[in-house]
Amino acid sequence: MSTNTLRGLSTISFWAEDHAAAKKWYAELLGIEPYFERPGYAEFRIGDYQHELGLIDSRYAPAGSAASPGGAVVYWHVDDLAATYERLLSLGAKPYEAPTERGVGFVTASVVDPFGNILGIMYNRHYLEVLGIRES
């Protein structure tokens, strides 16, 4: 078995009952329009590695999917955690976990977007170190 079994995030999918509103909200947050769309699905490429954030109409959610926030939290690196957290709240997200220092160079926070998804943000010095290695 390869040591690269999990090679990186490919797509993170969020469900939204109001797909059009979710697409508009994320376009405003990210400052870009989706690069790919089809009925009930919109996808943004974001960040240094062009990870995909997919918004899916909740009509297509698997049977038994949670209707409230739960499960794993995916953290997106941000350069200014406090400002990003405040911006998310100003756009209508609700606090899930307030900014919390996890050690030198690591601060996390998370919100629940207006559609019920947990959006994690993090200042992560290791992310910046890896990015620096990649750009060298």
C-alpha positions as CSV (number, residue, x, y, z in Angstrom):
1,M,0.0,0.0,0.0
2,S,1.3,3.5,-0.8
3,T,2.2,5.9,1.9
4,N,0.2,8.4,0.0
5,T,-3.2,6.8,0.6
6,L,-4.7,10.2,1.4
7,R,-3.0,12.6,-0.9
8,G,-4.9,15.8,-0.3
9,L,-8.3,17.3,-0.2
10,S,-10.1,17.0,-3.5
11,T,-13.6,18.4,-2.8
12,I,-15.4,19.5,0.3
13,S,-19.1,19.4,-0.1
14,F,-21.7,21.4,1.8
15,W,-25.4,20.8,1.6
16,A,-27.9,23.6,1.3
17,E,-31.7,23.6,1.3
18,D,-31.6,26.9,-0.5
19,H,-28.9,26.2,-3.1
20,A,-29.2,29.5,-4.9
21,A,-28.8,31.5,-1.7
22,A,-25.8,29.3,-0.7
23,K,-24.2,29.9,-4.0
24,K,-24.7,33.7,-3.7
25,W,-23.4,33.7,0.0
26,Y,-20.3,31.8,-0.8
27,A,-19.6,33.9,-4.0
28,E,-19.8,37.0,-1.8
29,L,-17.5,35.5,0.9
30,L,-14.9,34.2,-1.6
31,G,-15.1,37.1,-4.0
32,I,-15.5,34.8,-7.0
33,E,-18.2,33.0,-8.8
34,P,-18.4,29.2,-9.1
35,Y,-16.1,27.9,-11.9
36,F,-18.4,24.9,-12.5
37,E,-22.2,24.5,-12.2
38,R,-25.0,22.1,-13.0
39,P,-28.5,22.0,-11.6
40,G,-28.3,21.6,-7.8
41,Y,-24.5,21.8,-7.7
42,A,-21.9,24.7,-7.8
43,E,-18.2,24.4,-7.3
44,F,-15.6,26.9,-6.4
45,R,-11.8,26.5,-6.7
46,I,-10.1,28.3,-3.8
47,G,-6.8,28.8,-2.1
48,D,-3.2,28.1,-2.8
49,Y,-3.9,24.5,-3.9
50,Q,-7.1,25.2,-5.7
51,H,-9.1,22.9,-3.5
52,E,-12.8,22.5,-4.5
53,L,-15.7,23.7,-2.4
54,G,-18.9,22.1,-3.7
55,L,-22.4,23.3,-2.8
56,I,-25.0,20.7,-3.3
57,D,-28.8,21.1,-3.1
58,S,-29.8,19.1,0.0
59,R,-32.4,17.2,-2.0
60,Y,-29.5,15.1,-3.2
61,A,-28.1,14.4,0.3
62,P,-27.8,10.7,1.1
63,A,-30.7,9.2,3.2
64,G,-30.0,9.6,6.9
65,S,-27.7,12.6,6.5
66,A,-27.6,14.9,9.5
67,A,-29.9,17.9,9.3
68,S,-27.8,19.9,11.8
69,P,-24.1,20.6,12.2
70,G,-22.0,17.7,13.2
71,G,-19.1,15.4,12.3
72,A,-15.7,16.5,11.3
73,V,-14.6,20.1,11.0
74,V,-12.5,21.0,8.0
75,Y,-10.2,24.0,8.7
76,W,-9.2,26.4,5.9
77,H,-6.0,28.3,6.5
78,V,-6.5,32.1,6.7
79,D,-3.8,34.7,7.1
80,D,-5.9,36.9,9.5
81,L,-8.1,34.7,11.7
82,A,-9.8,37.4,13.7
83,A,-10.7,39.5,10.7
84,T,-12.0,36.4,8.8
85,Y,-14.1,35.2,11.8
86,E,-15.6,38.7,12.1
87,R,-16.4,38.8,8.4
88,L,-18.1,35.5,8.5
89,L,-20.3,36.6,11.4
90,S,-21.1,39.9,9.6
91,L,-22.3,37.8,6.6
92,G,-24.8,35.9,8.8
93,A,-22.8,32.9,10.0
94,K,-23.3,31.9,13.6
95,P,-20.4,31.1,16.1
96,Y,-19.7,27.4,16.5
97,E,-16.3,27.7,18.3
98,A,-14.8,31.1,19.1
99,P,-11.1,31.7,18.2
100,T,-9.0,29.5,20.3
101,E,-5.2,29.3,20.5
102,R,-4.0,25.8,20.1
103,G,-0.3,26.5,20.6
104,V,2.3,28.8,19.1
105,G,1.3,29.5,15.5
106,F,-2.0,27.6,15.6
107,V,-5.4,29.3,16.1
108,T,-8.7,27.9,15.2
109,A,-12.3,29.0,15.0
110,S,-15.5,27.8,13.3
111,V,-18.9,29.0,12.4
112,V,-22.1,27.6,11.1
113,D,-23.0,29.1,7.7
114,P,-26.6,30.2,7.1
115,F,-27.2,26.8,5.5
116,G,-26.2,24.7,8.5
117,N,-22.7,23.7,7.5
118,I,-19.7,24.0,9.8
119,L,-16.9,26.1,8.3
120,G,-13.6,25.9,10.1
121,I,-10.9,28.5,9.8
122,M,-7.3,28.3,11.1
123,Y,-4.1,30.1,11.2
124,N,-1.6,27.3,10.8
125,R,2.2,28.0,10.6
126,H,2.8,24.5,9.2
127,Y,0.5,25.3,6.3
128,L,2.7,28.3,5.6
129,E,5.9,26.3,6.0
130,V,4.7,23.7,3.4
131,L,3.6,26.4,1.1
132,G,7.0,28.0,1.3
133,I,8.7,24.6,0.5
134,R,6.4,24.2,-2.5
135,E,7.1,27.6,-3.8
136,S,10.9,27.3,-3.4
